[in-house]
């Protein structure tokens, strides 16, 4: 019997050799890569930044002297007002700036719903909160006496209290 050949006269290749088990990556390396993949994939899908696993926002937000953000201002029973970071709230409120940014054109019902949801989350962290204000913060970086400081100009858009909304948009 003669060896099978191709039309051009070259011999037909035999089946490739079976892979050598020594060529396969060690089990520990495959597990490490799988865990690393999950650690990078989950924050991207769920939408939270767990630096250093992600940090996409570090490079996607413009940085100049004027910044406009949406913030929540909590007034305590003692009359003290402070800006509450969304990072202090439960994970599902981390991207609350999106619904807050839609409040100026939203219906009264929608504004009350958003403010009420934020108020309940803030009260879980700050139980003595008497009033919550959703505000547009126009921050400006200014130099004063050789030092850089941030000036804030808050524009209240919606205010609510534990018993219900106290007022609508101002200005």
TADAKA-V539066 format. One record per backbone hydrogen bond with DSSP energy under -0.5 kcal/mol. NH is the residue of the N-H (numbers start at 1). CO is the residue of the C=O. E is the energy in kcal/mol with one decimal. If there is no record, write none. Layout:
NH&CO&E ; NH&CO&E
This chain:
6&10&-3.3 ; 9&6&-1.6 ; 12&4&-1.9 ; 23&20&-2.1 ; 24&21&-0.8 ; 30&26&-1.9 ; 31&27&-2.3 ; 32&28&-2.3 ; 33&29&-2.3 ; 34&30&-2.0 ; 35&31&-2.5 ; 36&32&-2.5 ; 37&33&-2.4 ; 38&34&-2.2 ; 39&35&-2.5 ; 40&36&-1.7 ; 41&37&-2.3 ; 42&38&-2.7 ; 43&39&-0.7 ; 44&40&-0.9 ; 45&41&-2.3 ; 46&42&-3.1 ; 47&43&-2.1 ; 48&43&-1.3 ; 50&48&-0.8 ; 51&49&-0.7 ; 53&50&-2.3 ; 58&55&-1.2 ; 59&55&-0.5 ; 59&56&-1.3 ; 60&56&-0.9 ; 61&57&-1.1 ; 64&62&-0.5 ; 67&139&-2.8 ; 69&137&-2.2 ; 71&69&-0.5 ; 71&135&-2.8 ; 72&84&-0.7 ; 73&133&-3.0 ; 74&72&-0.5 ; 74&82&-2.8 ; 75&131&-3.0 ; 76&74&-0.6 ; 76&80&-2.9 ; 77&128&-1.4 ; 79&76&-2.0 ; 82&74&-2.2 ; 84&72&-2.9 ; 85&83&-0.6 ; 88&85&-1.6 ; 89&86&-0.8 ; 93&90&-2.3 ; 94&91&-1.9 ; 96&93&-1.6 ; 98&95&-1.4 ; 100&96&-2.1 ; 101&97&-2.2 ; 102&98&-0.7 ; 102&99&-0.7 ; 103&100&-1.4 ; 105&102&-0.6 ; 106&103&-1.5 ; 111&107&-2.4 ; 112&108&-2.4 ; 113&109&-2.2 ; 114&110&-2.5 ; 115&111&-2.5 ; 116&112&-2.7 ; 117&113&-2.4 ; 118&114&-2.4 ; 119&115&-2.6 ; 120&116&-2.3 ; 121&117&-1.7 ; 122&118&-2.6 ; 123&119&-2.8 ; 124&120&-1.1 ; 125&121&-0.9 ; 125&122&-0.8 ; 126&122&-4.1 ; 129&126&-1.7 ; 130&75&-2.9 ; 131&75&-1.7 ; 132&160&-3.3 ; 133&73&-2.7 ; 134&158&-3.3 ; 135&71&-2.7 ; 135&133&-0.6 ; 136&155&-2.5 ; 137&69&-3.4 ; 137&135&-0.6 ; 138&136&-0.7 ; 138&153&-2.4 ; 139&67&-2.9 ; 139&137&-1.0 ; 140&151&-2.4 ; 141&65&-2.5 ; 142&140&-0.6 ; 142&149&-3.1 ; 144&142&-0.6 ; 144&147&-3.3 ; 147&144&-1.8 ; 149&142&-3.2 ; 149&147&-0.5 ; 151&140&-3.0 ; 151&149&-0.5 ; 153&138&-1.0 ; 155&136&-2.4 ; 156&154&-0.6 ; 157&134&-3.2 ; 158&134&-1.6 ; 159&167&-1.4 ; 160&132&-2.8 ; 161&164&-2.3 ; 164&161&-2.4 ; 166&159&-1.3 ; 167&159&-1.4 ; 170&156&-1.4
